[in-house]
Amino acid sequence: MKGRRQADEGSASVLVVALVAFVTGLTFSALSLAEVRIARHRAAAAADLAAVAGAAAWPASPSAMCARAREVGTLNGAVVTECRPDGNAVSVHVTVGVPGALPLGTVVSARARAARDAVAPLVALATEAPRADRSVPRPPLEQSPQALPALSVGRSPVKRMAAP
């Protein structure tokens, strides 16, 4: 009996080391996938903004439209690899590097297209001077809690109860 017990000594340590290695690998994989997803979202946002900026510069020449798209893409951490003006629209293709522990040179890409007709309201709002009637009214600071409306947090409304 004593010989068998000595043969089993330390076997739990091997299992614990294997389990720790498995959990570490699983965590590394999950973090790598999260980094790729974040980079994909950044690439999509950079492509959208670059296309809108290029379309917003529409009266300019096609090269000026692409220059503006490249500038905005670079400001958003992307590299504009392709820019095609088509009348009053711009199509862009951008790439974004994936940071972290993945092999160096891992990139994700995104495409976007924007037309001047679609971005015209945005350009008008961005270039328009602020008006006094657009300010948001703020409640007075001395307003009592009883005067506040019912609060809703995704479930049934929470109503304030009167003091007994």
C-alpha positions, 0 to 999 in steps of 0.5 A: 500500500505504501508503494502505491501512495508514493507513485501517486504523489505529485500527480495533483500538481501536474493536473493543476499546472495543466489546468492553469496552462489551459485557462491561460491559453483560453484567456489569451485567445479571448483577449486576442479576439477582443483586440481584433473586434475593437480594431474592426470597429475602429477601422469601420469608424475611420472608413465612415469618417474618411468617406464623409470627409471626402464627400463633404469636400465635394466641390473640390477636385477629386484629388482634394476629396481623397486628400481630405479623406486620407487626412481624416483616416490618418487622424483616426489611426487608419491608413487609407489604402484606396480612395475612389471619387465618383461624381459627388461620392467617395469610396474609401478602403482603410486598414488598421493594425491590431495591437497586442500579442497577435503576430506583428503585421496583423491588420483589419480593413473596412470599406465605406462610401458616402455621397455629398447628398447624404452628408449635406445636412451634417455639413450644414449643421457643422458650419452653422453658427450656434443659435440661442434657441437651440440651448437646452434648458437646465432645471434650477438647482434648488428644485426639490426631489419631490418635483422630479418625475418618475425614473425608469431604468429599463424595468417598471418606473420607480416612483418617489413615495411621499414621506409618512 
